[in-house]
Amino acid sequence: MEINNRPVDIIIPVYSGVDETIGCINSVCDSLQYLKTVTNVVVIFDAGPDVELREQLSDFASQGKITLLINEQNQGFIRTVNRGIQRSDRDVLLLNSDTLVANDWLDRIVSRAYSRTTIATVTPFSNNAEICSWPVFCEVNTLYKSASVEEIDRAFAELSPEPVDIPTAVGFCMFIKRECINRVGVFDFETFGRGYGEENDFCMRASALNFTHILATDVYVYHHGGVSFGDEKKALVQEAINKLDKKYPHYSPLVAKHIASDPARKWRYAAELVLQCQRQLPLVLHISHDLGGGTDKHVVELANYTGDGLQHAIIVPQTDCMRMVFPNVINEGLFDIPYHQMGALKTLLFALSLNRIHIHHVIGWEDHVEELLNLLNVPFDITLHDYYFLHVNPALADSQGYFCEDQSIRDEVCADVSEFAFPEDMDGNEWRGKWASLLNTAERVIAPCNMVASLYNEYHPELSITCAYHPDHEMLEAYPAVQLRPLGEGEALRVVVLGGLSRIKGADVLESVSELAAETEAALEFTLLGFGYKEFSNSVTTLGEYIDADLPDLLEQLEPHLIWFPCTWPETYSYTLSAALEAGLPVVCPNLGSFPERVQNRPFTWLEQWDSKPEQRLHRLLAIRASFGERAQHQIWQDQPQSLFSYSRSYKHPGLAPDVNHISSEELMEYWLSEPPVEEEVIVEKTRFYRVLAWFNSHRFFGLLANLIPMWMRQAVKTKLSDPPLRE
């Protein structure tokens, strides 16, 4: 890396904040041993109130570590900075006193500054730097996953040094060429007074002279934020808003356009991956389908739950490629790797310390999973989310959506469904034989409930299966007590069904029972908090899709007497059941699949025969209604079921050291998608618009304006612009 031989003055204006300031100066002084750039550290104390701070700065100066200038009377931020700029004839780097730097940070900034003659200012990435923030764009971030500043900056230093143009520098760490200062002048004290807006104004004046401003994509500087101005901030911000709008009407649209295009997204993502490479935490590769639902939710939940000691990647099949995502990486991004480039996938995964594979589903992987396992050659686990290894019909259900209990006719009955068919010249036994080796070679086969294990053992009696509830179960110390709401005389029992209802989830059952209840004028009200595969009659109130995070509040608003699960297949887990249990609501569920064991011993919980006729189900609901009284009832759930396997204790396997290959950031990001695929262009526009709104909400100037918008309106806009929620 070539370094311009012109020296640099680092100017640190100081007013208050003893710990932050001392930490900043120490970090700068510690970094000098790594720098080739000739550097002078100039600290200007602006008559702050803290005597101890002034004394410690004097100690630094007496040791020759800094040049100390003292304003005997408070001059304010802008005049203090201008004093430092004007006393120098060098390039300058303005550094807030609440920052931390590391390694050869300044060399890289200088190198970026002189990569083009037109560049006037350089700003590095930081946790708290608006359009230069990392990992989350335009937000205030904490230190990334407890990493040190040195560790994070080392990761950034690995990135390709490709400067990104930005509309304005960010003043926490702002390199300015002397040539620009000579032509543009210093910060405008007359207009911006005691601070805020001055660096934006300076950059606009520089841009008018054809100078440019860049983000140094290979440098990271930590910024605490909020130390310099204290309680004055709100007033200063509001004043700056008015002045910038008046002086530069084009400034806000310029920034909004930059946010919408977000040209630094690639480097934010790459920095996270490089940091993961450097940390060498074992990586688990999750193989799954691309259908969403509970399987997808489980994989993401598992990754988040075990993310402190493991890295995770999820790979799903596409028509001509493998699509991979890293769920613990904060920035959004996908990798599309062609099937014929499995070698590149291996290189990438082993650079990230691949340790283990976890197979969750093989729909779409039928022609590739064996090749992938042989290539990677690491131990693997399998979780049985449904019955696809036993039959191409993963629910083992007939054409009406009902579970086929009779094993002797199951292959034929379950294949008699239009959307499922065995491959040509293959029957049920051959299908199971296709996957038998995979099941028996797995180091662990995990079932979310005992019935899943028993159904698999019908066909594979030799198979050892570990039963383990999903991590959401063990994240709770215990489910809450069950609350039975009061029911007035003649009041309808409010029955709520949750989630997306297909046939096997009970859509037809809900329709038939609700219509029968309406015909007989039974005191029951049916609400589907979710959606169905078909339109329901007026006997069911359908509320549509919801975001999982909103479900507790929605249930509280609906005040249901009962949550009903009318499904007709052996459900392997059910996250909607988890939501009902966490809400402490009474439940009716089938005596099939995971339900009986998960609600064992639970009060105000009723099991019904899973294949009951509509008349029997209606009679059952009315009998349950009769058990409600005019007073609320409350019972603690004693002896709650627990699985013997614990993800927190047992998921990570000891003893297998991951292979690690070095990989450049270019190789690391070779198959990264610069724009995530979308079905419609309008989604892209919504996403870009939402980025702009998010920036206005977080920006130190315009955030005050966002607060004037009513909360209900902000929430409505957010809902309209959000991606469709995941379906259970």
CORSULPE-V449784 format. One record per backbone hydrogen bond with DSSP energy under -1.0 kcal/mol. NH is the residue of the N-H (numbers start at 1). CO is the residue of the C=O. E is the energy in kcal/mol with one decimal. If there is no record, write none. Layout:
# CORSULPE-V449784
NH,CO,E ; NH,CO,E
This chain:
# CORSULPE-V449784
8,38,-2.7 ; 9,91,-2.4 ; 10,40,-2.8 ; 11,93,-2.5 ; 12,42,-3.1 ; 14,44,-3.1 ; 21,17,-2.5 ; 22,18,-2.7 ; 23,19,-2.3 ; 24,20,-2.4 ; 25,21,-2.7 ; 26,22,-2.5 ; 27,23,-2.1 ; 28,24,-2.2 ; 29,25,-2.8 ; 30,26,-2.8 ; 31,27,-1.5 ; 34,31,-1.9 ; 35,32,-1.1 ; 40,8,-2.0 ; 42,10,-3.4 ; 43,67,-2.9 ; 44,12,-2.1 ; 45,69,-3.0 ; 46,14,-3.4 ; 47,45,-1.1 ; 54,50,-1.6 ; 55,51,-2.3 ; 56,52,-2.4 ; 57,53,-2.2 ; 58,54,-2.1 ; 59,55,-1.9 ; 60,56,-2.1 ; 61,57,-2.2 ; 62,58,-2.5 ; 63,59,-1.5 ; 64,61,-1.6 ; 65,60,-2.2 ; 67,41,-3.3 ; 69,43,-3.1 ; 71,45,-3.2 ; 80,76,-1.8 ; 81,77,-2.6 ; 82,78,-2.8 ; 83,79,-1.9 ; 84,80,-1.6 ; 85,81,-2.4 ; 86,82,-2.9 ; 87,83,-1.6 ; 91,7,-1.0 ; 92,176,-2.3 ; 93,9,-2.6 ; 94,174,-2.7 ; 95,11,-2.8 ; 96,172,-3.0 ; 100,222,-2.0 ; 105,102,-1.1 ; 108,104,-1.6 ; 109,105,-1.8 ; 110,106,-2.8 ; 111,107,-2.5 ; 112,108,-2.1 ; 113,109,-2.3 ; 114,110,-1.8 ; 115,112,-1.6 ; 120,212,-3.5 ; 121,212,-1.2 ; 122,175,-1.5 ; 123,214,-2.1 ; 125,219,-2.2 ; 126,132,-1.9 ; 132,129,-2.7 ; 133,130,-1.9 ; 134,126,-2.2 ; 138,130,-1.7 ; 139,136,-1.2 ; 141,127,-2.5 ; 147,144,-2.8 ; 152,148,-2.4 ; 153,149,-2.7 ; 154,150,-2.1 ; 155,151,-1.5 ; 156,152,-2.1 ; 157,153,-2.4 ; 158,155,-1.1 ; 159,156,-1.8 ; 162,160,-2.3 ; 164,215,-1.8 ; 166,213,-2.8 ; 173,170,-1.2 ; 174,94,-2.4 ; 175,122,-2.5 ; 176,92,-3.1 ; 177,120,-2.2 ; 181,177,-1.8 ; 182,178,-2.8 ; 183,179,-1.3 ; 184,180,-3.2 ; 185,181,-2.4 ; 189,187,-1.3 ; 192,188,-2.2 ; 193,189,-2.1 ; 195,192,-2.3 ; 201,197,-2.3 ; 202,198,-2.3 ; 203,199,-2.2 ; 204,200,-2.1 ; 205,201,-2.2 ; 206,202,-2.2 ; 207,203,-2.8 ; 208,204,-1.7 ; 209,206,-1.3 ; 210,207,-2.2 ; 211,206,-2.1 ; 212,118,-2.2 ; 214,121,-2.1 ; 215,164,-3.0 ; 216,123,-2.6 ; 217,215,-1.0 ; 219,216,-1.3 ; 221,125,-2.4 ; 222,100,-2.2 ; 224,98,-3.3 ; 232,229,-1.8 ; 233,230,-1.4 ; 236,232,-2.2 ; 237,233,-2.9 ; 238,234,-2.2 ; 239,235,-2.0 ; 240,236,-2.3 ; 241,237,-2.4 ; 242,238,-1.6 ; 243,239,-1.8 ; 244,240,-2.8 ; 245,241,-2.2 ; 246,242,-1.7 ; 247,243,-2.4 ; 248,244,-2.9 ; 251,248,-1.7 ; 254,250,-1.7 ; 255,251,-2.2 ; 256,252,-2.7 ; 257,253,-2.2 ; 258,254,-1.7 ; 259,255,-2.5 ; 260,256,-2.2 ; 261,257,-1.9 ; 262,258,-2.7 ; 265,262,-1.5 ; 268,264,-2.0 ; 269,265,-2.2 ; 270,266,-2.7 ; 271,267,-2.2 ; 272,268,-1.3 ; 273,269,-1.9 ; 274,270,-2.9 ; 275,271,-2.2 ; 276,272,-1.9 ; 277,273,-2.5 ; 278,274,-2.5 ; 279,275,-2.0 ; 280,276,-1.5 ; 283,353,-2.7 ; 284,311,-2.4 ; 285,356,-2.5 ; 286,313,-3.6 ; 287,358,-2.4 ; 288,315,-2.3 ; 297,293,-2.1 ; 298,294,-2.5 ; 299,295,-2.2 ; 300,296,-2.1 ; 301,297,-2.7 ; 302,298,-3.1 ; 303,299,-2.3 ; 304,300,-2.4 ; 305,301,-2.6 ; 306,302,-2.0 ; 311,282,-3.1 ; 313,284,-2.3 ; 314,325,-3.2 ; 315,286,-3.0 ; 316,323,-2.8 ; 318,321,-2.3 ; 322,337,-3.2 ; 323,316,-2.9 ; 324,335,-2.9 ; 325,314,-2.6 ; 329,326,-1.8 ; 335,324,-2.4 ; 336,671,-2.2 ; 337,322,-3.0 ; 339,320,-1.0 ; 341,338,-2.1 ; 345,341,-1.6 ; 346,342,-2.5 ; 347,343,-2.2 ; 348,344,-2.3 ; 349,345,-2.8 ; 350,346,-2.7 ; 351,347,-1.6 ; 352,348,-1.1 ; 353,350,-1.2 ; 354,349,-1.3 ; 355,283,-3.1 ; 356,283,-1.7 ; 357,379,-2.2 ; 358,285,-3.1 ; 359,381,-3.2 ; 360,287,-3.6 ; 361,287,-1.4 ; 365,362,-2.0 ; 368,365,-2.2 ; 369,365,-2.8 ; 372,368,-2.4 ; 373,369,-2.6 ; 374,370,-2.3 ; 375,371,-2.2 ; 376,372,-2.3 ; 377,373,-2.7 ; 381,357,-2.4 ; 382,444,-2.3 ; 383,359,-2.5 ; 384,446,-2.9 ; 385,383,-1.2 ; 387,394,-2.5 ; 390,387,-1.6 ; 391,387,-1.6 ; 396,393,-1.7 ; 398,402,-2.8 ; 401,398,-2.0 ; 403,568,-2.3 ; 404,396,-2.5 ; 409,406,-1.0 ; 413,409,-2.6 ; 414,410,-2.8 ; 415,411,-1.1 ; 420,417,-2.1 ; 426,423,-1.4 ; 431,427,-2.5 ; 432,428,-2.5 ; 433,429,-2.2 ; 434,430,-1.8 ; 435,431,-1.0 ; 436,432,-1.1 ; 439,435,-2.4 ; 440,436,-2.5 ; 441,437,-1.7 ; 442,438,-1.2 ; 443,380,-2.9 ; 446,382,-3.5 ; 447,466,-2.9 ; 453,449,-1.4 ; 454,450,-2.5 ; 455,451,-2.5 ; 456,452,-2.1 ; 457,453,-2.4 ; 458,454,-1.0 ; 460,456,-2.7 ; 463,460,-1.9 ; 466,445,-3.3 ; 468,447,-2.9 ; 473,470,-2.0 ; 475,471,-1.8 ; 482,635,-2.9 ; 483,584,-2.9 ; 484,633,-2.9 ; 487,629,-3.2 ; 491,488,-2.1 ; 493,523,-2.7 ; 495,525,-3.3 ; 496,562,-2.7 ; 497,527,-2.8 ; 499,529,-2.0 ; 501,531,-3.1 ; 506,503,-1.5 ; 507,502,-2.4 ; 510,506,-2.7 ; 511,507,-2.2 ; 512,508,-2.5 ; 513,509,-2.5 ; 514,510,-2.4 ; 515,511,-2.2 ; 516,512,-2.0 ; 517,513,-2.4 ; 518,514,-2.1 ; 519,515,-2.3 ; 520,516,-2.0 ; 522,517,-2.5 ; 524,522,-2.4 ; 525,493,-2.7 ; 527,495,-2.5 ; 528,541,-3.1 ; 529,497,-2.7 ; 530,528,-1.6 ; 531,499,-1.1 ; 533,501,-2.0 ; 540,537,-1.8 ; 541,526,-2.4 ; 543,528,-2.8 ; 544,530,-1.7 ; 550,547,-2.0 ; 551,548,-1.4 ; 554,550,-2.3 ; 555,551,-2.6 ; 556,552,-1.9 ; 557,553,-2.1 ; 558,554,-2.2 ; 559,555,-1.6 ; 561,494,-1.8 ; 562,494,-1.8 ; 563,586,-2.3 ; 564,496,-2.4 ; 565,588,-2.7 ; 568,504,-2.5 ; 571,569,-2.2 ; 578,574,-1.3 ; 579,575,-2.0 ; 580,576,-1.9 ; 581,577,-2.7 ; 582,578,-2.7 ; 583,579,-1.5 ; 584,581,-1.1 ; 585,580,-1.9 ; 587,604,-1.3 ; 588,563,-2.6 ; 589,606,-2.3 ; 591,608,-1.9 ; 592,590,-1.3 ; 594,571,-2.6 ; 595,592,-1.1 ; 598,594,-2.0 ; 599,595,-1.8 ; 602,599,-2.2 ; 606,587,-2.8 ; 608,589,-2.1 ; 612,609,-1.7 ; 617,613,-2.3 ; 618,614,-2.6 ; 619,615,-2.3 ; 620,616,-2.2 ; 621,617,-2.4 ; 622,618,-2.3 ; 623,619,-2.1 ; 624,620,-2.2 ; 625,621,-2.3 ; 626,622,-1.6 ; 627,624,-1.5 ; 628,625,-1.5 ; 633,484,-2.4 ; 635,482,-2.1 ; 638,636,-1.0 ; 650,646,-3.1 ; 651,647,-1.3 ; 661,350,-1.0 ; 668,664,-2.6 ; 669,665,-1.7 ; 670,667,-1.1 ; 672,669,-1.4 ; 673,334,-3.1 ; 683,680,-1.3 ; 685,681,-1.9 ; 686,682,-2.4 ; 687,683,-2.5 ; 688,684,-2.5 ; 689,685,-2.6 ; 690,686,-2.6 ; 691,687,-2.0 ; 692,688,-1.9 ; 693,689,-2.4 ; 694,690,-2.8 ; 695,691,-2.4 ; 696,692,-2.6 ; 697,693,-2.1 ; 698,694,-1.6 ; 699,695,-2.5 ; 703,699,-2.1 ; 706,702,-1.9 ; 707,703,-1.5 ; 708,705,-1.6 ; 709,706,-1.6 ; 714,710,-2.1 ; 715,711,-2.6 ; 716,712,-1.9 ; 717,713,-2.3 ; 718,714,-2.5 ; 719,715,-2.4 ; 720,716,-2.1 ; 721,717,-2.0 ; 722,718,-1.5
